[in-house]
Amino acid sequence: MSKKGNGRNTAIEIQDKAVEREQTVVQIGGKVFVQKPLAANVYFEYQRRITAQSPSIAIEWLMYEAYGLSDEQFGELKFREKGRLQSASKLAIADCN
């Protein structure tokens, strides 16, 4: 499809299909966590939270964002499970760069 604008022909492309992003699956023990695709601005929000709050609060926020965890689900995680999810979350934020 093309559109005429200001005496020039301007090409406009319309994408019919949604862009599919890879999903990361993290299995810890018997639990499976699916990381949802992160928006580009998540990296900047993560950095802002590290600066304004603390690294531990920032990584918890990132875990909520990346895996869609509820407060109840987060509370049920054992110490090691939280650590493994934190590591996977940090890898996810590195992919945003």
mmCIF file as gemmi writes it, N, C-alpha and C atoms, coordinates in Angstrom:
data_model
loop_
_atom_site.group_PDB
_atom_site.id
_atom_site.type_symbol
_atom_site.label_atom_id
_atom_site.label_alt_id
_atom_site.label_comp_id
_atom_site.label_asym_id
_atom_site.label_entity_id
_atom_site.label_seq_id
_atom_site.pdbx_PDB_ins_code
_atom_site.Cartn_x
_atom_site.Cartn_y
_atom_site.Cartn_z
_atom_site.occupancy
_atom_site.B_iso_or_equiv
_atom_site.pdbx_formal_charge
_atom_site.auth_seq_id
_atom_site.auth_asym_id
_atom_site.pdbx_PDB_model_num
ATOM 1 N N . MET Axp A 1 ? 0.844 -1.154 0 1 0 ? 1 A 1
ATOM 2 C CA . MET Axp A 1 ? 0 0 0 1 0 ? 1 A 1
ATOM 3 C C . MET Axp A 1 ? 0.899 1.228 0 1 0 ? 1 A 1
ATOM 4 N N . SER Axp A 2 ? 0.574 2.23 -0.796 1 0 ? 2 A 1
ATOM 5 C CA . SER Axp A 2 ? 1.352 3.464 -0.762 1 0 ? 2 A 1
ATOM 6 C C . SER Axp A 2 ? 0.409 4.649 -0.617 1 0 ? 2 A 1
ATOM 7 N N . LYS Axp A 3 ? 0.925 5.713 -0.076 1 0 ? 3 A 1
ATOM 8 C CA . LYS Axp A 3 ? 0.132 6.901 0.202 1 0 ? 3 A 1
ATOM 9 C C . LYS Axp A 3 ? 0.899 8.099 -0.335 1 0 ? 3 A 1
ATOM 10 N N . LYS Axp A 4 ? 0.193 9.015 -0.983 1 0 ? 4 A 1
ATOM 11 C CA . LYS Axp A 4 ? 0.856 10.197 -1.518 1 0 ? 4 A 1
ATOM 12 C C . LYS Axp A 4 ? 0.836 11.282 -0.453 1 0 ? 4 A 1
ATOM 13 N N . GLY Axp A 5 ? 1.982 11.87 -0.181 1 0 ? 5 A 1
ATOM 14 C CA . GLY Axp A 5 ? 2.077 12.923 0.819 1 0 ? 5 A 1
ATOM 15 C C . GLY Axp A 5 ? 3.107 13.952 0.415 1 0 ? 5 A 1
ATOM 16 N N . ASN Axp A 6 ? 2.734 15.216 0.362 1 0 ? 6 A 1
ATOM 17 C CA . ASN Axp A 6 ? 3.634 16.326 0.017 1 0 ? 6 A 1
ATOM 18 C C . ASN Axp A 6 ? 4.324 16.122 -1.335 1 0 ? 6 A 1
ATOM 19 N N . GLY Axp A 7 ? 3.608 15.609 -2.303 1 0 ? 7 A 1
ATOM 20 C CA . GLY Axp A 7 ? 4.187 15.429 -3.62 1 0 ? 7 A 1
ATOM 21 C C . GLY Axp A 7 ? 5.122 14.243 -3.741 1 0 ? 7 A 1
ATOM 22 N N . ARG Axp A 8 ? 5.272 13.477 -2.709 1 0 ? 8 A 1
ATOM 23 C CA . ARG Axp A 8 ? 6.14 12.293 -2.729 1 0 ? 8 A 1
ATOM 24 C C . ARG Axp A 8 ? 5.306 11.051 -2.444 1 0 ? 8 A 1
ATOM 25 N N . ASN Axp A 9 ? 5.798 9.958 -2.913 1 0 ? 9 A 1
ATOM 26 C CA . ASN Axp A 9 ? 5.155 8.692 -2.571 1 0 ? 9 A 1
ATOM 27 C C . ASN Axp A 9 ? 5.809 8.142 -1.319 1 0 ? 9 A 1
ATOM 28 N N . THR Axp A 10 ? 5.009 7.886 -0.344 1 0 ? 10 A 1
ATOM 29 C CA . THR Axp A 10 ? 5.506 7.356 0.916 1 0 ? 10 A 1
ATOM 30 C C . THR Axp A 10 ? 4.976 5.943 1.073 1 0 ? 10 A 1
ATOM 31 N N . ALA Axp A 11 ? 5.847 5.021 1.315 1 0 ? 11 A 1
ATOM 32 C CA . ALA Axp A 11 ? 5.43 3.624 1.485 1 0 ? 11 A 1
ATOM 33 C C . ALA Axp A 11 ? 4.998 3.401 2.924 1 0 ? 11 A 1
ATOM 34 N N . ILE Axp A 12 ? 3.858 2.795 3.061 1 0 ? 12 A 1
ATOM 35 C CA . ILE Axp A 12 ? 3.348 2.434 4.382 1 0 ? 12 A 1
ATOM 36 C C . ILE Axp A 12 ? 3.153 0.928 4.386 1 0 ? 12 A 1
ATOM 37 N N . GLU Axp A 13 ? 3.811 0.28 5.31 1 0 ? 13 A 1
ATOM 38 C CA . GLU Axp A 13 ? 3.656 -1.163 5.424 1 0 ? 13 A 1
ATOM 39 C C . GLU Axp A 13 ? 2.77 -1.485 6.606 1 0 ? 13 A 1
ATOM 40 N N . ILE Axp A 14 ? 1.861 -2.383 6.385 1 0 ? 14 A 1
ATOM 41 C CA . ILE Axp A 14 ? 0.979 -2.831 7.457 1 0 ? 14 A 1
ATOM 42 C C . ILE Axp A 14 ? 1.323 -4.281 7.756 1 0 ? 14 A 1
ATOM 43 N N . GLN Axp A 15 ? 1.641 -4.531 9.011 1 0 ? 15 A 1
ATOM 44 C CA . GLN Axp A 15 ? 2.012 -5.882 9.41 1 0 ? 15 A 1
ATOM 45 C C . GLN Axp A 15 ? 0.757 -6.612 9.865 1 0 ? 15 A 1
ATOM 46 N N . ASP Axp A 16 ? 0.46 -7.723 9.209 1 0 ? 16 A 1
ATOM 47 C CA . ASP Axp A 16 ? -0.74 -8.486 9.524 1 0 ? 16 A 1
ATOM 48 C C . ASP Axp A 16 ? -0.562 -9.401 10.723 1 0 ? 16 A 1
ATOM 49 N N . LYS Axp A 17 ? 0.633 -9.9 10.902 1 0 ? 17 A 1
ATOM 50 C CA . LYS Axp A 17 ? 0.87 -10.868 11.968 1 0 ? 17 A 1
ATOM 51 C C . LYS Axp A 17 ? 1.509 -10.194 13.174 1 0 ? 17 A 1
ATOM 52 N N . ALA Axp A 18 ? 1.141 -10.651 14.335 1 0 ? 18 A 1
ATOM 53 C CA . ALA Axp A 18 ? 1.765 -10.153 15.563 1 0 ? 18 A 1
ATOM 54 C C . ALA Axp A 18 ? 3.17 -10.733 15.673 1 0 ? 18 A 1
ATOM 55 N N . VAL Axp A 19 ? 4.063 -9.958 16.211 1 0 ? 19 A 1
ATOM 56 C CA . VAL Axp A 19 ? 5.433 -10.429 16.406 1 0 ? 19 A 1
ATOM 57 C C . VAL Axp A 19 ? 5.439 -11.431 17.55 1 0 ? 19 A 1
ATOM 58 N N . GLU Axp A 20 ? 5.984 -12.602 17.283 1 0 ? 20 A 1
ATOM 59 C CA . GLU Axp A 20 ? 6.036 -13.627 18.321 1 0 ? 20 A 1
ATOM 60 C C . GLU Axp A 20 ? 7.395 -13.586 18.999 1 0 ? 20 A 1
ATOM 61 N N . ARG Axp A 21 ? 7.373 -13.54 20.307 1 0 ? 21 A 1
ATOM 62 C CA . ARG Axp A 21 ? 8.607 -13.508 21.083 1 0 ? 21 A 1
ATOM 63 C C . ARG Axp A 21 ? 8.8 -14.855 21.762 1 0 ? 21 A 1
ATOM 64 N N . GLU Axp A 22 ? 10.056 -15.183 21.959 1 0 ? 22 A 1
ATOM 65 C CA . GLU Axp A 22 ? 10.361 -16.436 22.642 1 0 ? 22 A 1
ATOM 66 C C . GLU Axp A 22 ? 9.99 -16.334 24.112 1 0 ? 22 A 1
ATOM 67 N N . GLN Axp A 23 ? 9.508 -17.435 24.652 1 0 ? 23 A 1
ATOM 68 C CA . GLN Axp A 23 ? 9.209 -17.489 26.077 1 0 ? 23 A 1
ATOM 69 C C . GLN Axp A 23 ? 10.268 -18.347 26.756 1 0 ? 23 A 1
ATOM 70 N N . THR Axp A 24 ? 10.701 -17.891 27.895 1 0 ? 24 A 1
ATOM 71 C CA . THR Axp A 24 ? 11.672 -18.635 28.67 1 0 ? 24 A 1
ATOM 72 C C . THR Axp A 24 ? 10.932 -19.393 29.761 1 0 ? 24 A 1
ATOM 73 N N . VAL Axp A 25 ? 11.207 -20.667 29.859 1 0 ? 25 A 1
ATOM 74 C CA . VAL Axp A 25 ? 10.583 -21.498 30.887 1 0 ? 25 A 1
ATOM 75 C C . VAL Axp A 25 ? 11.659 -21.869 31.903 1 0 ? 25 A 1
ATOM 76 N N . VAL Axp A 26 ? 11.371 -21.594 33.168 1 0 ? 26 A 1
ATOM 77 C CA . VAL Axp A 26 ? 12.297 -21.912 34.249 1 0 ? 26 A 1
ATOM 78 C C . VAL Axp A 26 ? 11.639 -22.971 35.116 1 0 ? 26 A 1
ATOM 79 N N . GLN Axp A 27 ? 12.288 -24.121 35.262 1 0 ? 27 A 1
ATOM 80 C CA . GLN Axp A 27 ? 11.758 -25.183 36.107 1 0 ? 27 A 1
ATOM 81 C C . GLN Axp A 27 ? 12.631 -25.295 37.34 1 0 ? 27 A 1
ATOM 82 N N . ILE Axp A 28 ? 11.992 -25.16 38.486 1 0 ? 28 A 1
ATOM 83 C CA . ILE Axp A 28 ? 12.689 -25.261 39.767 1 0 ? 28 A 1
ATOM 84 C C . ILE Axp A 28 ? 11.96 -26.318 40.579 1 0 ? 28 A 1
ATOM 85 N N . GLY Axp A 29 ? 12.606 -27.437 40.761 1 0 ? 29 A 1
ATOM 86 C CA . GLY Axp A 29 ? 11.94 -28.535 41.459 1 0 ? 29 A 1
ATOM 87 C C . GLY Axp A 29 ? 10.734 -28.978 40.647 1 0 ? 29 A 1
ATOM 88 N N . GLY Axp A 30 ? 9.577 -29.024 41.281 1 0 ? 30 A 1
ATOM 89 C CA . GLY Axp A 30 ? 8.351 -29.404 40.595 1 0 ? 30 A 1
ATOM 90 C C . GLY Axp A 30 ? 7.571 -28.216 40.064 1 0 ? 30 A 1
ATOM 91 N N . LYS Axp A 31 ? 8.091 -27.015 40.246 1 0 ? 31 A 1
ATOM 92 C CA . LYS Axp A 31 ? 7.383 -25.81 39.817 1 0 ? 31 A 1
ATOM 93 C C . LYS Axp A 31 ? 7.94 -25.315 38.486 1 0 ? 31 A 1
ATOM 94 N N . VAL Axp A 32 ? 7.04 -24.844 37.637 1 0 ? 32 A 1
ATOM 95 C CA . VAL Axp A 32 ? 7.432 -24.312 36.337 1 0 ? 32 A 1
ATOM 96 C C . VAL Axp A 32 ? 6.994 -22.853 36.263 1 0 ? 32 A 1
ATOM 97 N N . PHE Axp A 33 ? 7.914 -21.995 35.869 1 0 ? 33 A 1
ATOM 98 C CA . PHE Axp A 33 ? 7.633 -20.571 35.726 1 0 ? 33 A 1
ATOM 99 C C . PHE Axp A 33 ? 7.88 -20.181 34.277 1 0 ? 33 A 1
ATOM 100 N N . VAL Axp A 34 ? 6.926 -19.489 33.679 1 0 ? 34 A 1
ATOM 101 C CA . VAL Axp A 34 ? 7.065 -19.032 32.305 1 0 ? 34 A 1
ATOM 102 C C . VAL Axp A 34 ? 7.289 -17.528 32.336 1 0 ? 34 A 1
ATOM 103 N N . GLN Axp A 35 ? 8.413 -17.139 31.78 1 0 ? 35 A 1
ATOM 104 C CA . GLN Axp A 35 ? 8.741 -15.715 31.752 1 0 ? 35 A 1
ATOM 105 C C . GLN Axp A 35 ? 8.009 -15.071 30.59 1 0 ? 35 A 1
ATOM 106 N N . LYS Axp A 36 ? 7.225 -14.056 30.877 1 0 ? 36 A 1
ATOM 107 C CA . LYS Axp A 36 ? 6.53 -13.366 29.799 1 0 ? 36 A 1
ATOM 108 C C . LYS Axp A 36 ? 7.489 -12.387 29.125 1 0 ? 36 A 1
ATOM 109 N N . PRO Axp A 37 ? 7.223 -12.048 27.864 1 0 ? 37 A 1
ATOM 110 C CA . PRO Axp A 37 ? 8.094 -11.091 27.174 1 0 ? 37 A 1
ATOM 111 C C . PRO Axp A 37 ? 8.081 -9.747 27.893 1 0 ? 37 A 1
ATOM 112 N N . LEU Axp A 38 ? 9.24 -9.169 28.081 1 0 ? 38 A 1
ATOM 113 C CA . LEU Axp A 38 ? 9.35 -7.897 28.783 1 0 ? 38 A 1
ATOM 114 C C . LEU Axp A 38 ? 9.372 -6.74 27.796 1 0 ? 38 A 1
ATOM 115 N N . ALA Axp A 39 ? 8.699 -5.661 28.163 1 0 ? 39 A 1
ATOM 116 C CA . ALA Axp A 39 ? 8.709 -4.453 27.348 1 0 ? 39 A 1
ATOM 117 C C . ALA Axp A 39 ? 10.088 -3.799 27.43 1 0 ? 39 A 1
ATOM 118 N N . ALA Axp A 40 ? 10.394 -2.989 26.454 1 0 ? 40 A 1
ATOM 119 C CA . ALA Axp A 40 ? 11.71 -2.348 26.404 1 0 ? 40 A 1
ATOM 120 C C . ALA Axp A 40 ? 11.952 -1.41 27.58 1 0 ? 40 A 1
ATOM 121 N N . ASN Axp A 41 ? 10.901 -0.805 28.09 1 0 ? 41 A 1
ATOM 122 C CA . ASN Axp A 41 ? 11.084 0.162 29.18 1 0 ? 41 A 1
ATOM 123 C C . ASN Axp A 41 ? 11.317 -0.506 30.535 1 0 ? 41 A 1
ATOM 124 N N . VAL Axp A 42 ? 11.211 -1.823 30.616 1 0 ? 42 A 1
ATOM 125 C CA . VAL Axp A 42 ? 11.419 -2.53 31.879 1 0 ? 42 A 1
ATOM 126 C C . VAL Axp A 42 ? 12.853 -2.338 32.372 1 0 ? 42 A 1
ATOM 127 N N . TYR Axp A 43 ? 13.802 -2.345 31.453 1 0 ? 43 A 1
ATOM 128 C CA . TYR Axp A 43 ? 15.204 -2.154 31.839 1 0 ? 43 A 1
ATOM 129 C C . TYR Axp A 43 ? 15.397 -0.814 32.554 1 0 ? 43 A 1
ATOM 130 N N . PHE Axp A 44 ? 14.8 0.244 32.004 1 0 ? 44 A 1
ATOM 131 C CA . PHE Axp A 44 ? 14.965 1.575 32.588 1 0 ? 44 A 1
ATOM 132 C C . PHE Axp A 44 ? 14.261 1.69 33.935 1 0 ? 44 A 1
ATOM 133 N N . GLU Axp A 45 ? 13.104 1.056 34.048 1 0 ? 45 A 1
ATOM 134 C CA . GLU Axp A 45 ? 12.397 1.059 35.335 1 0 ? 45 A 1
ATOM 135 C C . GLU Axp A 45 ? 13.196 0.28 36.379 1 0 ? 45 A 1
ATOM 136 N N . TYR Axp A 46 ? 13.794 -0.827 35.962 1 0 ? 46 A 1
ATOM 137 C CA . TYR Axp A 46 ? 14.636 -1.624 36.855 1 0 ? 46 A 1
ATOM 138 C C . TYR Axp A 46 ? 15.819 -0.787 37.352 1 0 ? 46 A 1
ATOM 139 N N . GLN Axp A 47 ? 16.495 -0.087 36.447 1 0 ? 47 A 1
ATOM 140 C CA . GLN Axp A 47 ? 17.627 0.758 36.833 1 0 ? 47 A 1
ATOM 141 C C . GLN Axp A 47 ? 17.187 1.887 37.764 1 0 ? 47 A 1
ATOM 142 N N . ARG Axp A 48 ? 16.009 2.46 37.498 1 0 ? 48 A 1
ATOM 143 C CA . ARG Axp A 48 ? 15.49 3.53 38.348 1 0 ? 48 A 1
ATOM 144 C C . ARG Axp A 48 ? 15.237 3.015 39.757 1 0 ? 48 A 1
ATOM 145 N N . ARG Axp A 49 ? 14.673 1.817 39.858 1 0 ? 49 A 1
ATOM 146 C CA . ARG Axp A 49 ? 14.39 1.245 41.174 1 0 ? 49 A 1
ATOM 147 C C . ARG Axp A 49 ? 15.674 0.905 41.935 1 0 ? 49 A 1
ATOM 148 N N . ILE Axp A 50 ? 16.706 0.468 41.225 1 0 ? 50 A 1
ATOM 149 C CA . ILE Axp A 50 ? 17.99 0.207 41.888 1 0 ? 50 A 1
ATOM 150 C C . ILE Axp A 50 ? 18.515 1.496 42.504 1 0 ? 50 A 1
ATOM 151 N N . THR Axp A 51 ? 18.431 2.585 41.747 1 0 ? 51 A 1
ATOM 152 C CA . THR Axp A 51 ? 18.948 3.873 42.205 1 0 ? 51 A 1
ATOM 153 C C . THR Axp A 51 ? 18.081 4.478 43.305 1 0 ? 51 A 1
ATOM 154 N N . ALA Axp A 52 ? 16.76 4.483 43.093 1 0 ? 52 A 1
ATOM 155 C CA . ALA Axp A 52 ? 15.855 5.165 44.019 1 0 ? 52 A 1
ATOM 156 C C . ALA Axp A 52 ? 15.543 4.342 45.263 1 0 ? 52 A 1
ATOM 157 N N . GLN Axp A 53 ? 15.516 3.014 45.13 1 0 ? 53 A 1
ATOM 158 C CA . GLN Axp A 53 ? 15.135 2.178 46.266 1 0 ? 53 A 1
ATOM 159 C C . GLN Axp A 53 ? 16.329 1.341 46.701 1 0 ? 53 A 1
ATOM 160 N N . SER Axp A 54 ? 16.389 0.111 46.23 1 0 ? 54 A 1
ATOM 161 C CA . SER Axp A 54 ? 17.534 -0.75 46.543 1 0 ? 54 A 1
ATOM 162 C C . SER Axp A 54 ? 17.574 -1.898 45.539 1 0 ? 54 A 1
ATOM 163 N N . PRO Axp A 55 ? 18.73 -2.53 45.385 1 0 ? 55 A 1
ATOM 164 C CA . PRO Axp A 55 ? 18.82 -3.658 44.451 1 0 ? 55 A 1
ATOM 165 C C . PRO Axp A 55 ? 17.863 -4.799 44.795 1 0 ? 55 A 1
ATOM 166 N N . SER Axp A 56 ? 17.654 -5.071 46.082 1 0 ? 56 A 1
ATOM 167 C CA . SER Axp A 56 ? 16.765 -6.185 46.447 1 0 ? 56 A 1
ATOM 168 C C . SER Axp A 56 ? 15.318 -5.878 46.077 1 0 ? 56 A 1
ATOM 169 N N . ILE Axp A 57 ? 14.885 -4.644 46.259 1 0 ? 57 A 1
ATOM 170 C CA . ILE Axp A 57 ? 13.521 -4.263 45.873 1 0 ? 57 A 1
ATOM 171 C C . ILE Axp A 57 ? 13.386 -4.303 44.354 1 0 ? 57 A 1
ATOM 172 N N . ALA Axp A 58 ? 14.415 -3.845 43.653 1 0 ? 58 A 1
ATOM 173 C CA . ALA Axp A 58 ? 14.382 -3.836 42.19 1 0 ? 58 A 1
ATOM 174 C C . ALA Axp A 58 ? 14.272 -5.251 41.63 1 0 ? 58 A 1
ATOM 175 N N . ILE Axp A 59 ? 15.024 -6.194 42.186 1 0 ? 59 A 1
ATOM 176 C CA . ILE Axp A 59 ? 14.978 -7.56 41.663 1 0 ? 59 A 1
ATOM 177 C C . ILE Axp A 59 ? 13.65 -8.233 41.998 1 0 ? 59 A 1
ATOM 178 N N . GLU Axp A 60 ? 13.075 -7.93 43.153 1 0 ? 60 A 1
ATOM 179 C CA . GLU Axp A 60 ? 11.749 -8.473 43.468 1 0 ? 60 A 1
ATOM 180 C C . GLU Axp A 60 ? 10.713 -7.928 42.499 1 0 ? 60 A 1
ATOM 181 N N . TRP Axp A 61 ? 10.771 -6.634 42.213 1 0 ? 61 A 1
ATOM 182 C CA . TRP Axp A 61 ? 9.848 -6.031 41.257 1 0 ? 61 A 1
ATOM 183 C C . TRP Axp A 61 ? 10.001 -6.708 39.899 1 0 ? 61 A 1
ATOM 184 N N . LEU Axp A 62 ? 11.253 -6.954 39.497 1 0 ? 62 A 1
ATOM 185 C CA . LEU Axp A 62 ? 11.511 -7.594 38.212 1 0 ? 62 A 1
ATOM 186 C C . LEU Axp A 62 ? 10.926 -9.002 38.169 1 0 ? 62 A 1
ATOM 187 N N . MET Axp A 63 ? 11.007 -9.722 39.27 1 0 ? 63 A 1
ATOM 188 C CA . MET Axp A 63 ? 10.438 -11.071 39.323 1 0 ? 63 A 1
ATOM 189 C C . MET Axp A 63 ? 8.925 -11.021 39.157 1 0 ? 63 A 1
ATOM 190 N N . TYR Axp A 64 ? 8.283 -10.046 39.786 1 0 ? 64 A 1
ATOM 191 C CA . TYR Axp A 64 ? 6.839 -9.879 39.611 1 0 ? 64 A 1
ATOM 192 C C . TYR Axp A 64 ? 6.516 -9.577 38.145 1 0 ? 64 A 1
ATOM 193 N N . GLU Axp A 65 ? 7.293 -8.696 37.519 1 0 ? 65 A 1
ATOM 194 C CA . GLU Axp A 65 ? 7.063 -8.311 36.127 1 0 ? 65 A 1
ATOM 195 C C . GLU Axp A 65 ? 7.323 -9.468 35.165 1 0 ? 65 A 1
ATOM 196 N N . ALA Axp A 66 ? 8.43 -10.153 35.338 1 0 ? 66 A 1
ATOM 197 C CA . ALA Axp A 66 ? 8.839 -11.188 34.389 1 0 ? 66 A 1
ATOM 198 C C . ALA Axp A 66 ? 7.969 -12.437 34.458 1 0 ? 66 A 1
ATOM 199 N N . TYR Axp A 67 ? 7.553 -12.808 35.649 1 0 ? 67 A 1
ATOM 200 C CA . TYR Axp A 67 ? 6.835 -14.073 35.807 1 0 ? 67 A 1
ATOM 201 C C . TYR Axp A 67 ? 5.382 -13.903 36.202 1 0 ? 67 A 1
ATOM 202 N N . GLY Axp A 68 ? 4.924 -12.683 36.412 1 0 ? 68 A 1
ATOM 203 C CA . GLY Axp A 68 ? 3.533 -12.441 36.771 1 0 ? 68 A 1
ATOM 204 C C . GLY Axp A 68 ? 3.151 -13.088 38.09 1 0 ? 68 A 1
ATOM 205 N N . LEU Axp A 69 ? 4.081 -13.123 39.025 1 0 ? 69 A 1
ATOM 206 C CA . LEU Axp A 69 ? 3.818 -13.745 40.327 1 0 ? 69 A 1
ATOM 207 C C . LEU Axp A 69 ? 2.884 -12.879 41.162 1 0 ? 69 A 1
ATOM 208 N N . SER Axp A 70 ? 2.01 -13.527 41.892 1 0 ? 70 A 1
ATOM 209 C CA . SER Axp A 70 ? 1.188 -12.812 42.866 1 0 ? 70 A 1
ATOM 210 C C . SER Axp A 70 ? 1.956 -12.761 44.185 1 0 ? 70 A 1
ATOM 211 N N . ASP Axp A 71 ? 1.487 -11.938 45.115 1 0 ? 71 A 1
ATOM 212 C CA . ASP Axp A 71 ? 2.138 -11.862 46.429 1 0 ? 71 A 1
ATOM 213 C C . ASP Axp A 71 ? 2.122 -13.223 47.119 1 0 ? 71 A 1
ATOM 214 N N . GLU Axp A 72 ? 1.014 -13.948 46.948 1 0 ? 72 A 1
ATOM 215 C CA . GLU Axp A 72 ? 0.877 -15.267 47.578 1 0 ? 72 A 1
ATOM 216 C C . GLU Axp A 72 ? 1.889 -16.253 46.998 1 0 ? 72 A 1
ATOM 217 N N . GLN Axp A 73 ? 2.01 -16.262 45.668 1 0 ? 73 A 1
ATOM 218 C CA . GLN Axp A 73 ? 2.966 -17.162 45.025 1 0 ? 73 A 1
ATOM 219 C C . GLN Axp A 73 ? 4.397 -16.816 45.424 1 0 ? 73 A 1
ATOM 220 N N . PHE Axp A 74 ? 4.688 -15.529 45.494 1 0 ? 74 A 1
ATOM 221 C CA . PHE Axp A 74 ? 6.034 -15.108 45.874 1 0 ? 74 A 1
ATOM 222 C C . PHE Axp A 74 ? 6.346 -15.527 47.304 1 0 ? 74 A 1
ATOM 223 N N . GLY Axp A 75 ? 5.362 -15.425 48.189 1 0 ? 75 A 1
ATOM 224 C CA . GLY Axp A 75 ? 5.549 -15.807 49.585 1 0 ? 75 A 1
ATOM 225 C C . GLY Axp A 75 ? 5.763 -17.298 49.77 1 0 ? 75 A 1
ATOM 226 N N . GLU Axp A 76 ? 5.216 -18.102 48.859 1 0 ? 76 A 1
ATOM 227 C CA . GLU Axp A 76 ? 5.344 -19.556 48.953 1 0 ? 76 A 1
ATOM 228 C C . GLU Axp A 76 ? 6.698 -20.072 48.462 1 0 ? 76 A 1
ATOM 229 N N . LEU Axp A 77 ? 7.449 -19.242 47.754 1 0 ? 77 A 1
ATOM 230 C CA . LEU Axp A 77 ? 8.746 -19.682 47.238 1 0 ? 77 A 1
ATOM 231 C C . LEU Axp A 77 ? 9.742 -19.886 48.369 1 0 ? 77 A 1
ATOM 232 N N . LYS Axp A 78 ? 10.512 -20.942 48.256 1 0 ? 78 A 1
ATOM 233 C CA . LYS Axp A 78 ? 11.575 -21.189 49.226 1 0 ? 78 A 1
ATOM 234 C C . LYS Axp A 78 ? 12.775 -20.311 48.873 1 0 ? 78 A 1
ATOM 235 N N . PHE Axp A 79 ? 13.697 -20.212 49.801 1 0 ? 79 A 1
ATOM 236 C CA . PHE Axp A 79 ? 14.86 -19.341 49.628 1 0 ? 79 A 1
ATOM 237 C C . PHE Axp A 79 ? 15.63 -19.66 48.342 1 0 ? 79 A 1
ATOM 238 N N . ARG Axp A 80 ? 15.893 -20.943 48.1 1 0 ? 80 A 1
ATOM 239 C CA . ARG Axp A 80 ? 16.648 -21.347 46.905 1 0 ? 80 A 1
ATOM 240 C C . ARG Axp A 80 ? 15.863 -21.069 45.633 1 0 ? 80 A 1
ATOM 241 N N . GLU Axp A 81 ? 14.544 -21.286 45.691 1 0 ? 81 A 1
ATOM 242 C CA . GLU Axp A 81 ? 13.712 -21.02 44.517 1 0 ? 81 A 1
ATOM 243 C C . GLU Axp A 81 ? 13.75 -19.532 44.166 1 0 ? 81 A 1
ATOM 244 N N . LYS Axp A 82 ? 13.693 -18.688 45.185 1 0 ? 82 A 1
ATOM 245 C CA . LYS Axp A 82 ? 13.775 -17.243 44.945 1 0 ? 82 A 1
ATOM 246 C C . LYS Axp A 82 ? 15.114 -16.886 44.309 1 0 ? 82 A 1
ATOM 247 N N . GLY Axp A 83 ? 16.18 -17.5 44.804 1 0 ? 83 A 1
ATOM 248 C CA . GLY Axp A 83 ? 17.51 -17.23 44.257 1 0 ? 83 A 1
ATOM 249 C C . GLY Axp A 83 ? 17.629 -17.631 42.803 1 0 ? 83 A 1
ATOM 250 N N . ARG Axp A 84 ? 17.073 -18.773 42.454 1 0 ? 84 A 1
ATOM 251 C CA . ARG Axp A 84 ? 17.147 -19.233 41.065 1 0 ? 84 A 1
ATOM 252 C C . ARG Axp A 84 ? 16.304 -18.356 40.149 1 0 ? 84 A 1
ATOM 253 N N . LEU Axp A 85 ? 15.138 -17.947 40.637 1 0 ? 85 A 1
ATOM 254 C CA . LEU Axp A 85 ? 14.306 -17.043 39.842 1 0 ? 85 A 1
ATOM 255 C C . LEU Axp A 85 ? 14.973 -15.68 39.689 1 0 ? 85 A 1
ATOM 256 N N . GLN Axp A 86 ? 15.642 -15.233 40.741 1 0 ? 86 A 1
ATOM 257 C CA . GLN Axp A 86 ? 16.357 -13.958 40.652 1 0 ? 86 A 1
ATOM 258 C C . GLN Axp A 86 ? 17.439 -14.028 39.58 1 0 ? 86 A 1
ATOM 259 N N . SER Axp A 87 ? 18.163 -15.132 39.537 1 0 ? 87 A 1
ATOM 260 C CA . SER Axp A 87 ? 19.21 -15.299 38.524 1 0 ? 87 A 1
ATOM 261 C C . SER Axp A 87 ? 18.616 -15.282 37.123 1 0 ? 87 A 1
ATOM 262 N N . ALA Axp A 88 ? 17.515 -15.991 36.942 1 0 ? 88 A 1
ATOM 263 C CA . ALA Axp A 88 ? 16.857 -16.02 35.634 1 0 ? 88 A 1
ATOM 264 C C . ALA Axp A 88 ? 16.31 -14.644 35.273 1 0 ? 88 A 1
ATOM 265 N N . SER Axp A 89 ? 15.827 -13.906 36.268 1 0 ? 89 A 1
ATOM 266 C CA . SER Axp A 89 ? 15.298 -12.562 36.022 1 0 ? 89 A 1
ATOM 267 C C . SER Axp A 89 ? 16.406 -11.615 35.593 1 0 ? 89 A 1
ATOM 268 N N . LYS Axp A 90 ? 17.574 -11.751 36.212 1 0 ? 90 A 1
ATOM 269 C CA . LYS Axp A 90 ? 18.707 -10.898 35.83 1 0 ? 90 A 1
ATOM 270 C C . LYS Axp A 90 ? 19.137 -11.185 34.396 1 0 ? 90 A 1
ATOM 271 N N . LEU Axp A 91 ? 19.05 -12.441 33.981 1 0 ? 91 A 1
ATOM 272 C CA . LEU Axp A 91 ? 19.363 -12.769 32.594 1 0 ? 91 A 1
ATOM 273 C C . LEU Axp A 91 ? 18.335 -12.15 31.663 1 0 ? 91 A 1
ATOM 274 N N . ALA Axp A 92 ? 17.073 -12.126 32.104 1 0 ? 92 A 1
ATOM 275 C CA . ALA Axp A 92 ? 16.01 -11.543 31.287 1 0 ? 92 A 1
ATOM 276 C C . ALA Axp A 92 ? 16.237 -10.054 31.089 1 0 ? 92 A 1
ATOM 277 N N . ILE Axp A 93 ? 16.665 -9.37 32.141 1 0 ? 93 A 1
ATOM 278 C CA . ILE Axp A 93 ? 16.897 -7.926 32.034 1 0 ? 93 A 1
ATOM 279 C C . ILE Axp A 93 ? 18.12 -7.651 31.171 1 0 ? 93 A 1
ATOM 280 N N . ALA Axp A 94 ? 19.077 -8.563 31.174 1 0 ? 94 A 1
ATOM 281 C CA . ALA Axp A 94 ? 20.257 -8.396 30.32 1 0 ? 94 A 1
ATOM 282 C C . ALA Axp A 94 ? 19.871 -8.489 28.847 1 0 ? 94 A 1
ATOM 283 N N . ASP Axp A 95 ? 18.83 -9.279 28.542 1 0 ? 95 A 1
ATOM 284 C CA . ASP Axp A 95 ? 18.354 -9.401 27.166 1 0 ? 95 A 1
ATOM 285 C C . ASP Axp A 95 ? 17.675 -8.133 26.681 1 0 ? 95 A 1
ATOM 286 N N . CYS Axp A 96 ? 17.194 -7.299 27.6 1 0 ? 96 A 1
ATOM 287 C CA . CYS Axp A 96 ? 16.524 -6.05 27.23 1 0 ? 96 A 1
ATOM 288 C C . CYS Axp A 96 ? 17.513 -5.014 26.722 1 0 ? 96 A 1
ATOM 289 N N . ASN Axp A 97 ? 18.772 -5.146 27.096 1 0 ? 97 A 1
ATOM 290 C CA . ASN Axp A 97 ? 19.778 -4.135 26.693 1 0 ? 97 A 1
ATOM 291 C C . ASN Axp A 97 ? 19.982 -4.152 25.21 1 0 ? 97 A 1
